[in-house]
Structure formats: C-alpha cells, structure tokens
Amino acid sequence: MVNEMVFDLLNPLAVFVDPIFSPLLALKPHIGLFIFATILTVIIYGINKLMINRKVAKEIKDRLATVKENLTKAQKEGKKDEINKFLSEYMAINNQYLRQTFKVMIVTFVVVIVLFPWANTKFSGVTIASLPFALPFIGTNMGWIAWYILVSITGSWLLRKLIGE
C-alpha cells in the first residue's frame, strides 16, 4: 500500500523517462526489463566510479583495517584505555568513509527515484518469469522487482569482474 502511494506520487517523473525506455516495451517483458536493469546498473556503477575518490577510499579502508587489528589486539589483552582510544579512532575514520559515500548514495537514490516509477507503471502486474519451483516471498511467478534485483546483482558482479575490481 505504501509502495503504491510512493510510486503514484512519482508517476509524473515516469513521463520524462518514457521516451527513453519505451522501445524496451516492444521486447518480451523479461528481456526489456533485463536491458532496463542492466542500463540502470551501469549508470549506478558509473556514478560510483565518478564520484568516489578510489585512492582516498582505499586509504580510509586500510586505516580502518589497521585500527581494527589494534582494537582486536587490545580487546584480547583487556586494555580498556587502548580499547576506548581505538574505538574512537575507528569511529572517526569510519565517519570519513561515510562522508565519502553519502554523496554517491544521494545521487544514486535520485536516479532510482526517477527510473523505478517508470518500471512500476510498465511492468506492474506482469509475470516476468515463471519458475518451476516456489521461492520464499516470491512464489512461482517472478514480478518486475524480483527480476530487477536478480539482474542488477548479477550484472553488478559481472561488471566488477570484467573491469577487474
């Protein structure tokens, strides 16, 4: 019910997206949605690549790993002062990492908010795939959201493997 209300509020944005993605509707639903999900996955991956400074993110992750090792060592030795010092250092470094990724998350969220209502209006109520077995929460008929999640997770993994990350 709440999801339908959110999509209904965002349907006017679907009008702007329709000229771009409407050719996908001429294809079978599973193929059209596969292409849509792949395009959206590539867009989100591109946003991540452009907006996150990989060098800084790697340095932050390395510092986090070092502090975590020191924290674990201090915990094993039972040194409460060092534990508190490393915990606060870990939190400060983690905060830097969150600041790096928060901007990307906002931009990605805007892209998804613009594109998902279009997919909902075009694929809602359509069986994208019929399964020979039942899955929890899905059943035997896969709708557009389940298909999108399957394609985007697989596509994201393949994209990272192809690029070498």
Phi, psi and omega per residue, in radians:
M1 nan -0.864 -3.139
V2 -1.138 -0.734 3.123
N3 -1.051 -0.730 3.123
E4 -1.095 -0.680 3.130
M5 -1.134 -0.724 3.132
V6 -1.117 -0.805 -3.141
F7 -1.136 -0.646 3.108
D8 -1.109 -0.656 3.104
L9 -1.170 -0.548 -3.070
L10 -1.656 -0.025 -3.135
N11 -0.972 -0.608 3.094
P12 -1.008 -0.535 3.093
L13 -1.203 -0.488 3.139
A14 -1.100 -0.472 3.128
V15 -1.098 -0.612 3.134
F16 -1.302 -0.502 -3.099
V17 -1.467 -0.473 -3.037
D18 -0.946 -0.805 -3.131
P19 -1.071 -0.490 -3.112
I20 -1.359 -0.811 -3.008
F21 -1.771 -0.103 -3.103
S22 -1.067 -0.501 3.066
P23 -1.039 -0.410 3.112
L24 -1.174 -0.378 -3.109
L25 -1.265 -0.287 3.101
A26 -1.311 -0.305 3.133
L27 -1.524 2.949 3.024
K28 -1.079 2.568 -3.054
P29 -0.942 -0.720 -3.102
H30 -1.197 -0.557 3.127
I31 -1.348 -0.786 3.114
G32 -1.051 -0.760 3.126
L33 -1.232 -0.569 3.063
F34 -1.061 -0.810 3.132
I35 -1.143 -0.758 3.108
F36 -1.016 -0.850 -3.118
A37 -1.123 -0.665 3.119
T38 -1.150 -0.766 3.114
I39 -1.074 -0.804 -3.140
L40 -1.111 -0.681 3.106
T41 -1.105 -0.755 3.122
V42 -1.141 -0.706 3.104
I43 -1.075 -0.820 -3.122
I44 -1.137 -0.714 3.100
Y45 -1.091 -0.746 3.115
G46 -1.083 -0.727 3.088
I47 -1.051 -0.778 3.114
N48 -1.058 -0.778 -3.126
K49 -1.101 -0.720 -3.083
L50 -1.304 -0.635 -2.974
M51 -1.667 -0.376 -3.130
I52 -1.724 2.202 3.054
N53 -1.338 1.811 -3.034
R54 -1.063 -0.642 -3.127
K55 -1.117 -0.815 3.133
V56 -1.140 -0.746 3.137
A57 -1.085 -0.700 3.124
K58 -1.161 -0.729 3.105
E59 -1.063 -0.745 3.131
I60 -1.113 -0.779 3.129
K61 -1.090 -0.701 3.112
D62 -1.117 -0.738 3.106
R63 -1.113 -0.706 3.094
L64 -1.059 -0.740 -3.135
A65 -1.121 -0.720 3.135
T66 -1.125 -0.814 -3.137
V67 -1.121 -0.667 3.131
K68 -1.121 -0.710 3.077
E69 -1.062 -0.804 3.128
N70 -1.106 -0.677 3.121
L71 -1.116 -0.787 3.127
T72 -1.072 -0.740 3.130
K73 -1.098 -0.771 3.139
A74 -1.140 -0.631 3.110
Q75 -1.157 -0.710 3.121
K76 -1.123 -0.618 -3.133
E77 -1.469 -0.198 3.101
G78 1.292 0.477 -3.130
K79 -1.566 1.711 -3.035
K80 -1.140 -0.657 3.141
D81 -1.116 -0.765 3.123
E82 -1.186 -0.644 3.114
I83 -1.034 -0.835 3.139
N84 -1.108 -0.702 3.137
K85 -1.095 -0.844 -3.116
F86 -1.206 -0.594 3.082
L87 -1.106 -0.798 -3.132
S88 -1.189 -0.619 3.083
E89 -1.159 -0.726 3.119
Y90 -1.076 -0.768 3.135
M91 -1.107 -0.711 3.138
A92 -1.132 -0.762 3.134
I93 -1.173 -0.735 3.117
N94 -1.080 -0.626 3.093
N95 -1.093 -0.690 3.084
Q96 -1.073 -0.753 -3.141
Y97 -1.121 -0.732 3.118
L98 -1.093 -0.676 3.086
R99 -1.087 -0.659 3.111
Q100 -1.095 -0.737 -3.021
T101 -1.575 -0.295 -3.067
F102 -1.135 -0.728 3.131
K103 -1.052 -0.739 3.135
V104 -1.115 -0.710 -3.135
M105 -1.092 -0.709 3.131
I106 -1.124 -0.818 -3.132
V107 -1.115 -0.745 3.105
T108 -1.072 -0.731 3.124
F109 -1.061 -0.720 3.121
V110 -1.106 -0.758 3.127
V111 -1.068 -0.787 -3.131
V112 -1.144 -0.712 3.141
I113 -1.100 -0.555 3.126
V114 -1.370 -0.668 -3.013
L115 -1.575 -0.557 -3.100
F116 -1.118 -0.673 3.107
P117 -1.059 -0.618 3.093
W118 -1.081 -0.840 3.136
A119 -1.075 -0.664 3.124
N120 -1.126 -0.762 -3.120
T121 -1.184 -0.534 -3.070
K122 -1.583 -0.522 -3.020
F123 -2.038 -0.017 -3.136
S124 -1.122 2.298 3.126
G125 1.433 -0.035 3.135
V126 -1.661 2.320 3.043
T127 -1.398 2.021 -3.101
I128 -1.428 -0.710 3.129
A129 -2.571 2.459 3.039
S130 -1.816 2.199 -3.098
L131 -1.680 2.564 3.105
P132 -1.360 -0.005 -3.130
F133 -2.527 2.874 -3.124
A134 -1.690 2.392 3.051
L135 -1.886 2.561 3.082
P136 -1.044 2.425 3.114
F137 1.219 -0.200 -3.101
I138 -1.977 -0.764 -3.076
G139 1.510 -2.546 -3.130
T140 -1.746 -0.239 3.115
N141 -1.927 2.164 -3.109
M142 -1.647 2.129 3.091
G143 -1.484 -3.065 -3.027
W144 -1.180 -0.634 -3.098
I145 -1.206 -0.771 3.118
A146 -1.086 -0.730 3.121
W147 -1.131 -0.764 3.116
Y148 -1.023 -0.813 -3.121
I149 -1.074 -0.792 3.132
L150 -1.041 -0.835 -3.114
V151 -1.183 -0.752 -3.071
S152 -1.200 -0.673 3.111
I153 -1.154 -0.811 3.132
T154 -1.128 -0.785 -3.139
G155 -1.106 -0.717 3.111
S156 -1.101 -0.760 3.125
W157 -1.095 -0.805 3.136
L158 -1.115 -0.723 3.132
L159 -1.059 -0.764 3.117
R160 -1.137 -0.676 3.104
K161 -1.158 -0.720 3.137
L162 -1.145 -0.668 -3.114
I163 -1.411 -0.382 3.080
G164 1.660 0.520 3.109
E165 -1.682 nan nan
